[in-house]
Amino acid sequence: MIQDKTMMNLLEAGMKAEWLRQQTIANNIANINTPGFRRSDVKFEEVLNEMLLKKESPEPDSIKPEIYQPQNTPLNEFDNDVSLDTEIGEMIKNSVKHKAYMLILKKKYQQMDAAIKVSG
């Protein structure tokens, strides 16, 4: 079972990754008509999974999301690989993750508040 401190660290790291991913998506969209531009993406879940498989205790500053360029998508008429449909889909997935992190965080704070009220 994941301890509360570890859970809070994971939530913090997830929210930082989600923020970075949102910036990356916005940058991709801003460059949709830039000739030769290659879209970027963020690796977070892979980095986190690797850390958890090693059974390392995750600290928020040690879980570093990585910006990378997949370069496996076809080029369009602007000789770049940005697709508005893809970016909007990624933005929606990212928003869902954000909502999930916020709901879990809200639940953790409600649990702490309930514990304080019981002991107080």
HUPEUR-V297328 format. One record per pair of residues at least 24 apart in sequence whose C-alpha atoms are under 7 Angstrom apart, sorted by the first residue. I is the first residue (numbers start at 1). J is the second residue. Records with the same first field share a line. If there is no record, write none. Layout:
I: J / J
//
This chain:
6: 58
9: 58 / 59 / 60
10: 60
11: 101
12: 60
13: 60 / 63
15: 98 / 101
17: 44 / 65
18: 94 / 98
22: 91
25: 87 / 91
28: 82
29: 84 / 87
32: 82
33: 78
34: 78
35: 78 / 79 / 80
36: 78 / 79 / 80
37: 80
38: 69 / 71 / 80 / 81 / 82
39: 69 / 81 / 82
40: 67 / 68 / 69 / 70
41: 67 / 68 / 69
42: 66 / 67 / 68
43: 67
//
